[in-house]
Amino acid sequence: MTDLEYLDRAEALLATVEADCDRINEAGDADIDNQRVGGMVTLVFADNSQIVINLQKPLQEVWLAARSGGYHYRWRDGQWRDTKSDEEFFARLSQSASEHARTALVFSAD
């Protein structure tokens, strides 16, 4: 993948996360404050815990840091996949955000 393709896909991922936060906040009781600075989105939950998603341009990866740990994702087969477990990005984000918010939350690429 070229650097431009990586940036397009990674920026689309961050925009989707932001849009999902807005959708979740409008639809329910979860209160997720999402802040974007450059290639990083920070999700802040009611208990002040955070999930940080940031771009690692030299590696062409997206990193996610949550209470449950740190995860590295690369674009493969049309999805962002964890480099160790092969877990899909939005599955991990949904699980981690649900743990932070203490309620079921769904983030999705669609």
BAFI-3210 file (N, C-alpha, C; in Angstrom, 3 decimals, decimal comma, padded with zeros to 6 digits):
// residues 110
n [1|2|3|4|5|6|7|8|9|10|11|12|13|14|15|16|17|18|19|20|21|22|23|24|25|26|27|28|29|30|31|32|33|34|35|36|37|38|39|40|41|42|43|44|45|46|47|48|49|50|51|52|53|54|55|56|57|58|59|60|61|62|63|64|65|66|67|68|69|70|71|72|73|74|75|76|77|78|79|80|81|82|83|84|85|86|87|88|89|90|91|92|93|94|95|96|97|98|99|100|101|102|103|104|105|106|107|108|109|110]
n.u [000,850|000,506|001,820|-000,061|-002,462|-002,580|-002,893|-005,381|-007,112|-006,649|-007,353|-010,053|-010,896|-010,529|-012,385|-014,732|-014,814|-015,193|-017,728|-019,250|-019,104|-020,607|-023,102|-023,616|-023,727|-025,991|-027,984|-028,203|-027,493|-024,818|-021,949|-019,644|-016,820|-015,226|-012,110|-010,139|-006,875|-004,815|-003,500|-004,718|-007,236|-008,953|-010,953|-012,990|-014,441|-017,283|-016,223|-013,783|-011,881|-009,887|-009,694|-007,305|-006,668|-004,403|-002,500|000,178|002,229|004,845|004,940|002,679|000,385|-002,391|-002,858|-004,331|-005,056|-006,185|-007,908|-007,695|-005,370|-002,734|-002,966|-002,127|-002,785|-003,008|-003,762|-005,461|-006,779|-009,055|-009,736|-008,926|-006,664|-005,582|-002,145|-001,179|-003,281|-005,114|-007,592|-010,368|-010,449|-012,790|-014,265|-012,652|-012,564|-015,286|-015,636|-013,755|-014,639|-017,168|-016,460|-015,228|-017,362|-019,229|-021,495|-023,201|-021,753|-021,591|-019,353|-018,731|-017,547|-019,287]
n.v [-001,169|002,216|005,267|007,298|005,860|004,536|006,782|007,777|005,622|005,395|007,940|007,882|005,894|007,184|009,279|007,798|006,693|009,053|009,843|007,655|007,996|010,351|009,388|007,401|008,969|010,543|008,621|007,295|006,825|006,928|008,908|010,099|011,878|013,018|013,857|015,323|015,575|016,281|013,332|011,796|010,495|010,946|009,303|010,109|008,996|008,884|008,295|009,434|007,807|006,766|006,111|005,896|006,529|006,377|007,385|005,691|006,609|006,023|003,249|002,455|001,859|001,681|002,556|001,477|002,327|001,230|000,578|-002,158|-002,757|-002,356|-002,088|-002,938|-002,166|-003,192|-002,597|-005,066|-007,360|-005,789|-004,744|-003,276|-005,009|-006,625|-006,915|-009,030|-010,710|-010,841|-009,749|-007,729|-004,173|-002,567|-004,363|-004,739|-002,055|-001,646|-003,519|-002,590|000,072|-000,446|-001,636|000,560|002,404|000,994|-000,086|-001,602|-000,873|-000,133|000,086|000,625|-000,124|000,409]
n.w [000,000|-000,763|000,708|000,496|000,085|002,545|004,284|003,400|004,056|006,829|007,794|007,117|008,872|011,393|011,082|010,947|013,529|015,006|014,003|014,827|017,614|017,895|017,002|018,940|021,275|020,741|020,608|023,049|026,578|027,003|027,424|025,571|025,164|022,421|021,172|018,726|017,573|015,106|013,862|015,841|017,934|020,890|023,143|025,766|028,685|030,985|033,504|033,355|032,188|029,364|025,831|023,378|020,038|017,524|014,640|013,122|011,098|009,841|010,094|008,863|010,387|012,707|015,998|019,035|022,285|025,346|028,466|028,607|027,248|024,736|021,197|017,862|014,534|011,143|007,705|006,026|003,774|003,306|005,786|009,000|010,824|013,802|014,579|016,060|017,127|015,048|015,293|014,356|013,993|014,744|016,252|018,525|019,432|020,044|022,125|024,029|024,464|025,499|027,916|029,190|029,298|030,672|029,592|026,823|023,765|020,296|017,745|014,326|011,022|009,021]
ca.u [000,000|001,287|001,589|-001,318|-003,549|-002,629|-003,467|-006,808|-007,821|-006,503|-008,178|-011,442|-011,125|-010,699|-013,653|-015,801|-014,849|-015,823|-019,150|-019,869|-019,252|-021,758|-024,304|-023,818|-024,139|-027,349|-028,936|-028,322|-027,026|-023,350|-021,441|-018,261|-016,237|-014,148|-011,256|-009,190|-005,726|-004,020|-003,751|-005,050|-008,551|-009,046|-012,308|-013,003|-015,695|-017,828|-015,341|-012,512|-010,980|-009,679|-009,193|-006,571|-006,441|-003,508|-001,877|001,622|002,467|006,014|004,669|001,375|-000,463|-003,245|-002,710|-005,417|-004,672|-007,358|-007,662|-007,374|-004,045|-002,394|-003,205|-001,584|-003,594|-002,571|-004,792|-005,284|-008,020|-010,172|-010,049|-007,814|-006,530|-004,540|-000,939|-000,921|-004,441|-005,905|-008,903|-010,742|-010,366|-014,045|-014,652|-011,887|-013,015|-016,601|-015,453|-013,053|-015,522|-018,214|-015,850|-015,021|-018,664|-020,022|-022,728|-022,886|-021,606|-021,185|-018,683|-018,759|-016,986|-020,393]
ca.v [000,000|003,451|006,155|008,010|004,915|004,377|007,985|007,818|004,609|005,704|009,127|007,419|005,181|008,171|009,973|006,861|006,643|010,294|009,786|006,665|008,634|011,255|008,550|006,759|010,005|010,968|007,521|006,667|007,498|006,996|010,250|009,958|013,100|012,657|014,993|014,977|016,438|015,678|011,921|011,113|010,710|010,507|009,133|010,270|008,459|009,562|008,088|010,043|006,869|007,164|005,267|006,731|005,921|007,270|006,886|005,473|006,732|005,298|001,809|002,268|001,198|002,439|002,007|001,717|002,108|001,214|-000,028|-003,577|-002,924|-001,642|-002,910|-002,385|-002,629|-002,957|-002,843|-006,354|-007,988|-004,864|-004,362|-003,047|-006,243|-006,607|-007,586|-010,244|-011,602|-010,764|-009,186|-006,561|-002,947|-002,111|-005,336|-004,388|-000,753|-001,847|-004,207|-001,706|001,198|-000,993|-001,787|001,894|003,061|000,081|-000,375|-002,130|000,109|-000,746|000,884|-000,167|000,482|000,720]
ca.w [000,000|-000,798|001,851|000,264|000,352|003,999|004,886|003,073|004,853|008,250|008,065|007,057|010,130|012,454|010,845|011,312|014,995|015,461|013,653|015,713|018,933|017,804|016,917|020,249|022,230|020,424|020,727|024,361|027,787|027,040|027,171|025,133|024,629|021,498|020,839|017,672|017,353|014,038|013,611|017,093|018,515|022,276|023,643|027,211|029,194|032,161|034,654|032,937|031,515|027,975|024,749|022,439|018,726|016,788|013,421|013,122|009,659|009,308|010,106|008,222|011,368|013,612|017,344|019,969|023,681|026,217|029,771|028,406|026,658|023,512|020,021|016,623|013,404|009,767|006,687|005,353|003,297|003,385|007,165|009,920|011,606|014,826|014,096|016,850|017,278|013,827|015,609|013,574|014,785|015,337|017,277|019,723|019,919|020,659|023,402|024,964|024,807|026,368|029,244|029,756|029,526|031,484|028,867|025,506|022,701|019,033|016,727|013,102|009,815|008,096]
c.u [000,896|000,980|000,271|-002,521|-003,703|-003,318|-004,957|-007,600|-007,785|-007,343|-009,663|-011,809|-011,379|-012,020|-014,838|-015,926|-015,542|-017,330|-019,888|-020,065|-020,460|-023,057|-024,627|-024,309|-025,582|-028,381|-029,133|-027,758|-025,516|-022,915|-019,959|-017,817|-015,105|-013,427|-010,252|-008,112|-004,854|-004,444|-004,092|-006,457|-008,523|-010,513|-012,246|-014,396|-016,081|-016,933|-013,933|-011,489|-010,932|-009,321|-008,531|-006,320|-005,536|-002,857|-000,375|002,051|003,688|005,792|003,407|000,442|-001,364|-003,122|-003,897|-004,908|-005,918|-006,962|-007,193|-006,007|-003,839|-002,472|-002,686|-002,324|-002,949|-003,713|-004,499|-006,654|-009,239|-010,574|-008,766|-007,767|-005,374|-003,346|-000,621|-002,092|-005,295|-007,320|-009,140|-010,848|-011,678|-014,593|-013,940|-012,342|-014,367|-016,462|-014,801|-013,938|-016,649|-017,693|-015,677|-016,349|-019,574|-021,445|-022,348|-022,871|-021,121|-020,603|-018,584|-018,162|-018,072|-021,158]
c.v [001,233|004,286|006,901|007,112|004,698|005,579|008,099|006,851|004,939|006,925|008,759|006,676|006,172|008,922|009,089|006,753|007,892|010,284|008,782|007,230|009,555|010,464|007,928|007,780|010,441|009,887|006,994|007,512|007,598|008,412|010,131|011,291|012,687|013,925|014,540|016,040|015,739|014,252|011,137|011,504|010,135|010,461|009,199|009,890|009,155|009,419|008,650|009,054|007,225|005,978|006,217|005,926|006,874|006,565|006,775|005,429|005,967|003,785|001,445|001,456|002,215|001,760|002,406|001,387|002,256|000,595|-001,479|-003,814|-002,078|-002,595|-002,185|-003,012|-002,251|-003,302|-004,155|-006,917|-007,094|-004,424|-004,012|-004,232|-006,119|-007,447|-008,855|-011,209|-011,721|-010,233|-007,918|-005,339|-002,603|-003,091|-005,009|-003,058|-000,880|-002,486|-003,286|-000,544|000,741|-001,179|-000,432|002,554|002,257|-000,113|-000,831|-001,010|-000,607|000,310|000,007|000,603|000,928|001,939]
c.w [000,000|000,445|001,706|000,527|001,853|004,646|004,602|003,945|006,342|008,633|008,029|008,342|011,255|012,300|011,225|012,826|015,544|015,193|014,541|017,115|018,939|017,792|018,270|021,269|021,999|020,737|022,142|025,482|027,883|026,692|026,859|024,550|023,709|021,061|019,795|017,575|016,313|013,781|014,862|017,542|019,929|022,657|025,163|027,702|030,499|033,396|034,420|032,393|030,040|027,094|023,762|021,166|017,963|015,610|013,610|011,660|009,157|009,201|009,321|009,118|012,056|014,965|018,193|021,366|024,542|027,553|029,625|027,771|025,419|022,327|018,787|015,448|012,083|008,831|005,980|004,992|003,519|004,774|007,911|010,873|012,594|014,362|014,866|016,840|016,022|014,082|014,786|014,486|015,489|016,374|018,590|020,300|020,611|022,032|024,427|025,401|025,728|027,784|029,917|030,139|030,454|030,914|027,458|024,460|021,443|018,126|015,485|011,938|008,858|008,548]
res [m|t|d|l|e|y|l|d|r|a|e|a|l|l|a|t|v|e|a|d|c|d|r|i|n|e|a|g|d|a|d|i|d|n|q|r|v|g|g|m|v|t|l|v|f|a|d|n|s|q|i|v|i|n|l|q|k|p|l|q|e|v|w|l|a|a|r|s|g|g|y|h|y|r|w|r|d|g|q|w|r|d|t|k|s|d|e|e|f|f|a|r|l|s|q|s|a|s|e|h|a|r|t|a|l|v|f|s|a|d]
***
